[in-house]
Amino acid sequence: MSLALFIILTIYVITIGLLIYGFFKVKKYQSPNLKPTTGFTVIVPFRNEEENLPILLESLQNLNYPFDLFEVILIDDDSDTKFQVLDFSFQLSIMDNIRVSNSPKKDAIQTAMKQVKTDWVITTDADCVVPENWLLTFDNYIQEHNISMLAGAVTYNGEDSFLDHFQQLDLTSLQGATIGSFGIKRAFMCNGANFAYRKTLFEKVNGFEGNNKIASGDDVFLLQKVVNIYPEQVHYLKSKEAIVNTKPTETWKSLFHQRVRWAAKTASYESTFGKALGLIVFFANLSFVIGFLLLIFRISSWPLFVLFVFLKFGIDFVLLSVTNNFLRNTRIKSLFLSSLLYPFFSVVVALYSLSGSYKWKDRKFRV
């Protein structure tokens, strides 16, 4: 048992160490304030978001970007009540989603693509708020680099509760792994709330063809498909001016279903590195859970478990700390308690995602 724990821990520490190295390999980008030239279509799939959509649209209205260089397409995925489109300075249209697969969000993006006239598409979510220089920063990076796909960062704008602190810790770890994987040329993950790509690229790789049976993953599957074909065309935008804020879930139940939805797509990854990382993290967390239970029942000695915890939490803290410094101007809260709970939560989510079901936007999906 001790040998197995040592092997798992060694692999885990090396892997997270590589992600930390990769995080610093991705250089921070400072926009040189070039004159905007890129045309964007902002695609926003939504369902029952009458409370959040006006906030997102207001943030788009406040963008430091010429209104004639971007348009917004809202895709209504069978909301209970129709959203009333208000007048804005930018071009805004709303369409009903045309469902053709098991993935509502992928269908929504495919539906919008038929109306896109700009060179670039950028997706975000209805419960997000975009920063003032969001499109300007994307535009400047695109002007300076020969790319066809660009991923950006996402963070939570939550309250001062343990549930929100826990989610922030989880999202920070995912963002750190995302940036780190780009840095070591093993990109496998991104967030559809801040994700841009050329329309011609989307058409060239046949969009979501091949993975539209999976309800989620409009972002990661498209990313992995493009990375396999055009790896040099995919970059990460590590800029504070392009970080999108989103809302955390409001209950532990909804958080569980969200994380099950995210975990369920791992087995279908095209990225070998992504699959391997998922397994390494799972077994590290499982080892923590088993070690804790063995300690409680006095089957194992505490010095070995304490060493395991110290090394695992130590390497985790480094990745969390550097990522949090990039994403937010505040310190990590509830770190100790969240770190103790997270392995149990993560293991249950991973095991449940193998054969369970989850709710998403008031609809039930099978894994």
C-alpha positions as CSV (number, residue, x, y, z in Angstrom):
1,M,0.0,0.0,0.0
2,S,2.8,2.4,0.9
3,L,4.6,1.7,-2.4
4,A,1.4,2.4,-4.4
5,L,0.8,5.7,-2.6
6,F,4.4,6.7,-3.2
7,I,4.1,5.9,-6.9
8,I,0.8,7.7,-7.3
9,L,2.1,10.7,-5.4
10,T,5.3,10.9,-7.4
11,I,3.5,10.8,-10.7
12,Y,1.0,13.4,-9.4
13,V,3.7,15.8,-8.2
14,I,5.6,15.6,-11.5
15,T,2.5,16.2,-13.5
16,I,1.3,19.2,-11.6
17,G,4.9,20.5,-11.6
18,L,4.8,20.3,-15.4
19,L,1.5,22.3,-15.4
20,I,3.1,25.0,-13.2
21,Y,6.0,25.1,-15.6
22,G,3.6,25.4,-18.5
23,F,1.7,28.2,-16.7
24,F,4.8,30.4,-16.7
25,K,5.6,29.5,-20.3
26,V,2.5,31.2,-21.4
27,K,3.5,34.8,-21.4
28,K,1.1,37.5,-20.1
29,Y,-0.3,39.6,-22.9
30,Q,-0.5,43.4,-22.7
31,S,-2.6,44.9,-25.5
32,P,-0.6,47.5,-27.4
33,N,-3.9,49.4,-28.2
34,L,-3.7,48.8,-32.0
35,K,-6.6,50.2,-34.0
36,P,-9.3,47.5,-34.0
37,T,-9.8,45.7,-37.3
38,T,-11.3,42.3,-36.4
39,G,-15.0,41.6,-37.0
40,F,-16.5,39.5,-34.3
41,T,-19.9,37.7,-33.9
42,V,-20.6,37.1,-30.2
43,I,-22.7,33.9,-29.9
44,V,-24.7,33.4,-26.7
45,P,-26.8,30.3,-26.3
46,F,-29.4,30.6,-23.5
47,R,-32.3,29.0,-21.7
48,N,-34.4,30.8,-19.1
49,E,-31.9,33.5,-18.5
50,E,-34.1,36.6,-18.3
51,E,-32.4,37.7,-15.1
52,N,-28.8,37.3,-16.4
53,L,-29.0,38.3,-20.1
54,P,-29.6,42.1,-19.5
55,I,-26.5,42.2,-17.3
56,L,-24.4,40.5,-20.0
57,L,-25.8,42.8,-22.7
58,E,-25.1,45.9,-20.7
59,S,-21.5,44.8,-20.3
60,L,-21.3,44.3,-24.1
61,Q,-22.8,47.8,-24.5
62,N,-19.9,49.1,-22.4
63,L,-17.2,47.5,-24.5
64,N,-14.3,49.6,-25.7
65,Y,-14.8,48.5,-29.3
66,P,-16.4,49.9,-32.4
67,F,-20.0,48.9,-32.6
68,D,-19.8,48.4,-36.3
69,L,-17.1,45.7,-35.8
70,F,-19.2,43.3,-33.8
71,E,-22.6,41.8,-33.6
72,V,-24.4,39.6,-31.0
73,I,-26.5,36.6,-31.7
74,L,-28.7,35.2,-28.9
75,I,-29.9,31.6,-29.4
76,D,-33.0,30.7,-27.4
77,D,-32.9,27.1,-26.4
78,D,-36.6,26.6,-25.6
79,S,-37.0,29.1,-22.8
80,D,-40.3,29.1,-20.9
81,T,-40.8,32.8,-21.7
82,K,-39.6,34.7,-24.6
83,F,-36.8,37.2,-24.0
84,Q,-37.6,40.7,-25.1
85,V,-34.7,42.2,-27.0
86,L,-34.0,45.8,-26.1
87,D,-32.3,48.5,-28.2
88,F,-28.5,48.6,-28.1
89,S,-25.8,50.4,-30.0
90,F,-24.5,47.2,-31.5
91,Q,-26.3,44.8,-33.9
92,L,-28.4,42.3,-31.9
93,S,-30.5,39.4,-33.1
94,I,-32.3,36.5,-31.4
95,M,-33.0,33.1,-32.9
96,D,-34.6,29.9,-31.8
97,N,-32.4,26.9,-31.4
98,I,-32.7,24.2,-34.1
99,R,-32.2,20.9,-32.3
100,V,-30.6,18.1,-34.3
101,S,-28.4,16.3,-31.7
102,N,-28.2,15.4,-28.1
103,S,-26.3,18.6,-27.3
104,P,-28.4,21.7,-27.0
105,K,-25.4,24.1,-26.8
106,K,-23.7,22.7,-29.8
107,D,-26.9,22.9,-31.8
108,A,-27.3,26.5,-30.7
109,I,-23.8,27.4,-32.0
110,Q,-24.4,25.5,-35.2
111,T,-27.7,27.4,-35.6
112,A,-26.0,30.8,-35.1
113,M,-23.2,29.9,-37.5
114,K,-25.7,30.0,-40.4
115,Q,-26.1,33.8,-39.8
116,V,-22.5,34.7,-39.0
117,K,-21.0,37.1,-41.5
118,T,-17.8,38.1,-39.6
119,D,-14.4,36.3,-39.8
120,W,-14.3,35.5,-36.1
121,V,-16.8,34.0,-33.7
122,I,-16.5,34.4,-29.9
123,T,-18.7,32.5,-27.5
124,T,-19.8,33.3,-24.0
125,D,-22.6,32.4,-21.6
126,A,-25.7,34.3,-20.6
127,D,-24.7,34.5,-16.9
128,C,-21.4,36.2,-17.7
129,V,-20.0,39.7,-17.6
130,V,-17.3,40.7,-20.1
131,P,-14.6,43.3,-19.3
132,E,-14.4,46.7,-21.1
133,N,-11.4,45.7,-23.2
134,W,-12.5,42.1,-23.9
135,L,-12.8,42.3,-27.7
136,L,-10.0,44.9,-28.1
137,T,-7.6,42.5,-26.4
138,F,-8.7,39.6,-28.5
139,D,-8.4,41.8,-31.6
140,N,-4.9,43.1,-30.8
141,Y,-3.6,39.5,-30.1
142,I,-5.1,38.3,-33.4
143,Q,-3.5,41.2,-35.3
144,E,-0.1,40.3,-33.8
145,H,-0.3,36.5,-34.2
146,N,-1.1,34.2,-37.1
147,I,-3.8,32.1,-35.4
148,S,-7.2,30.7,-36.0
149,M,-8.3,29.9,-32.4
150,L,-7.9,31.7,-29.1
151,A,-8.9,30.7,-25.6
152,G,-9.4,33.0,-22.7
153,A,-9.8,32.8,-18.9
154,V,-12.9,32.6,-16.8
155,T,-13.4,33.3,-13.1
156,Y,-16.3,33.4,-10.7
157,N,-17.9,36.6,-9.3
158,G,-19.4,35.0,-6.2
159,E,-20.5,35.9,-2.7
160,D,-18.6,35.4,0.6
161,S,-19.9,31.9,1.3
162,F,-18.1,28.5,1.6
163,L,-19.9,27.1,-1.4
164,D,-18.7,30.0,-3.5
165,H,-15.2,29.7,-2.1
166,F,-15.1,26.0,-2.9
167,Q,-16.2,26.6,-6.5
168,Q,-13.6,29.3,-6.9
169,L,-10.9,26.9,-5.7
170,D,-12.2,24.2,-8.2
171,L,-12.4,26.6,-11.1
172,T,-9.0,28.1,-10.3
173,S,-7.4,24.6,-10.5
174,L,-9.1,24.0,-13.8
175,Q,-7.9,27.3,-15.2
176,G,-4.4,26.6,-14.0
177,A,-4.4,23.2,-15.7
178,T,-5.8,24.8,-18.8
179,I,-3.1,27.5,-19.0
180,G,-0.4,25.0,-18.0
181,S,-1.4,22.5,-20.7
182,F,-1.1,25.3,-23.4
183,G,2.4,26.1,-22.0
184,I,3.7,22.6,-22.5
185,K,2.0,22.2,-25.9
186,R,-0.6,19.8,-24.7
187,A,-3.7,21.9,-24.8
188,F,-6.8,19.9,-24.2
189,M,-9.2,22.1,-22.3
190,C,-10.8,25.6,-22.5
191,N,-14.0,27.3,-21.4
192,G,-16.7,28.1,-23.9
193,A,-17.6,31.3,-21.9
194,N,-14.5,32.9,-23.4
195,F,-13.5,31.1,-26.6
196,A,-12.9,32.6,-30.1
197,Y,-12.2,31.0,-33.5
198,R,-12.4,31.8,-37.2
199,K,-15.6,30.8,-38.9
200,T,-13.6,29.2,-41.7
201,L,-11.8,27.0,-39.2
202,F,-15.1,25.8,-37.7
203,E,-16.3,24.9,-41.2
204,K,-13.0,23.3,-42.2
205,V,-13.1,20.8,-39.3
206,N,-16.9,20.2,-39.7
207,G,-17.8,21.9,-36.5
208,F,-18.9,19.4,-33.8
209,E,-19.2,16.5,-36.1
210,G,-18.2,13.3,-34.3
211,N,-19.0,14.4,-30.7
212,N,-22.5,15.8,-30.9
213,K,-24.0,12.7,-29.1
214,I,-22.4,14.1,-25.9
215,A,-24.5,16.8,-24.3
216,S,-21.6,19.1,-23.2
217,G,-18.2,19.8,-24.6
218,D,-18.8,22.4,-27.3
219,D,-15.5,24.0,-26.3
220,V,-13.1,21.1,-25.4
221,F,-14.0,18.8,-28.3
222,L,-13.6,21.6,-30.8
223,L,-10.3,22.6,-29.3
224,Q,-8.9,19.1,-29.3
225,K,-10.0,18.5,-32.9
226,V,-8.2,21.7,-34.0
227,V,-5.1,21.0,-31.9
228,N,-4.8,17.6,-33.6
229,I,-4.8,19.2,-37.1
230,Y,-3.5,22.7,-36.7
231,P,-1.6,22.8,-33.3
232,E,0.3,26.0,-34.1
233,Q,-3.0,27.9,-34.9
234,V,-4.3,27.5,-31.3
235,H,-3.1,30.0,-28.6
236,Y,-4.1,31.0,-25.1
237,L,-4.8,34.7,-24.3
238,K,-3.3,35.2,-20.9
239,S,-4.5,38.8,-20.3
240,K,-6.2,40.2,-17.2
241,E,-8.1,42.5,-19.6
242,A,-9.8,39.6,-21.3
243,I,-11.0,37.6,-18.2
244,V,-14.7,36.9,-18.2
245,N,-16.6,36.7,-15.0
246,T,-19.4,34.2,-14.5
247,K,-21.7,33.1,-11.7
248,P,-21.1,30.1,-9.4
249,T,-24.0,27.7,-8.9
250,E,-26.3,28.4,-6.0
251,T,-26.6,25.0,-4.4
252,W,-24.4,22.0,-3.7
253,K,-26.8,19.8,-5.8
254,S,-26.5,22.0,-8.9
255,L,-22.8,22.1,-8.4
256,F,-22.6,18.3,-8.3
257,H,-24.7,18.0,-11.5
258,Q,-22.5,20.6,-13.2
259,R,-19.3,18.8,-12.3
260,V,-20.8,15.5,-13.4
261,R,-21.6,17.0,-16.7
262,W,-18.0,18.3,-17.0
263,A,-16.5,14.9,-15.9
264,A,-18.7,12.8,-18.2
265,K,-16.9,14.0,-21.3
266,T,-13.4,13.1,-20.2
267,A,-13.7,9.5,-21.5
268,S,-14.4,10.9,-25.0
269,Y,-11.4,13.2,-25.1
270,E,-9.2,12.9,-28.2
271,S,-6.3,14.2,-26.1
272,T,-4.2,11.4,-24.6
273,F,-2.7,13.9,-22.2
274,G,-6.2,15.1,-21.1
275,K,-7.3,11.5,-20.4
276,A,-4.0,10.7,-18.6
277,L,-4.3,13.9,-16.5
278,G,-7.8,13.0,-15.5
279,L,-6.7,9.6,-14.4
280,I,-3.7,10.9,-12.4
281,V,-5.9,13.5,-10.6
282,F,-8.6,10.9,-9.9
283,F,-6.2,8.3,-8.4
284,A,-4.4,11.0,-6.3
285,N,-7.7,12.1,-4.9
286,L,-8.8,8.5,-4.4
287,S,-5.6,7.8,-2.6
288,F,-6.3,10.7,-0.2
289,V,-9.8,9.3,0.5
290,I,-8.5,5.8,1.1
291,G,-5.6,7.0,3.2
292,F,-8.0,9.1,5.3
293,L,-10.3,6.1,5.9
294,L,-7.4,3.8,6.8
295,L,-6.2,6.4,9.3
296,I,-9.7,6.7,10.8
297,F,-10.0,3.0,11.3
298,R,-6.3,2.8,12.5
299,I,-5.2,0.5,9.7
300,S,-2.5,2.9,8.6
301,S,0.0,5.1,10.5
302,W,-0.5,8.8,10.5
303,P,3.1,9.8,9.5
304,L,2.7,8.3,6.0
305,F,-0.7,10.0,5.5
306,V,0.5,13.4,6.8
307,L,3.5,13.2,4.3
308,F,1.1,12.4,1.5
309,V,-1.2,15.3,2.4
310,F,1.7,17.7,2.8
311,L,3.2,16.9,-0.6
312,K,-0.1,16.8,-2.5
313,F,-1.5,20.0,-0.9
314,G,1.9,21.7,-1.3
315,I,2.1,21.2,-5.1
316,D,-1.6,22.0,-5.4
317,F,-1.1,25.3,-3.5
318,V,1.6,26.5,-5.9
319,L,-0.6,26.0,-8.9
320,L,-3.6,27.5,-7.2
321,S,-1.7,30.4,-5.9
322,V,-0.1,31.5,-9.2
323,T,-3.4,31.0,-11.1
324,N,-5.4,32.9,-8.5
325,N,-2.9,35.8,-8.7
326,F,-3.6,36.0,-12.4
327,L,-7.4,35.6,-12.2
328,R,-8.2,37.7,-9.1
329,N,-6.9,40.5,-6.9
330,T,-8.1,38.7,-3.7
331,R,-6.5,35.9,-1.7
332,I,-7.9,32.3,-1.8
333,K,-10.5,31.8,0.9
334,S,-11.5,28.7,2.8
335,L,-8.4,27.0,1.3
336,F,-7.8,24.4,4.1
337,L,-11.4,23.2,4.5
338,S,-12.0,23.2,0.7
339,S,-8.8,21.2,0.2
340,L,-9.9,18.6,2.7
341,L,-13.4,18.3,1.1
342,Y,-12.3,18.4,-2.5
343,P,-10.8,14.9,-2.8
344,F,-14.1,13.3,-1.5
345,F,-16.2,15.5,-3.8
346,S,-14.0,14.9,-6.8
347,V,-14.0,11.1,-6.3
348,V,-17.8,10.9,-5.9
349,V,-18.3,13.1,-9.0
350,A,-15.9,11.0,-11.1
351,L,-17.5,7.7,-10.1
352,Y,-21.0,8.9,-10.6
353,S,-20.1,10.3,-14.0
354,L,-19.4,6.8,-15.3
355,S,-23.0,5.7,-15.2
356,G,-25.3,8.3,-13.7
357,S,-27.5,11.1,-15.0
358,Y,-27.5,14.8,-14.4
359,K,-29.7,17.9,-14.7
360,W,-28.8,20.8,-16.9
361,K,-31.0,23.8,-17.6
362,D,-34.0,21.9,-16.0
363,R,-33.5,19.0,-18.3
364,K,-32.2,15.5,-17.5
365,F,-29.3,13.9,-19.4
366,R,-27.9,10.4,-19.3
367,V,-24.1,10.1,-19.0
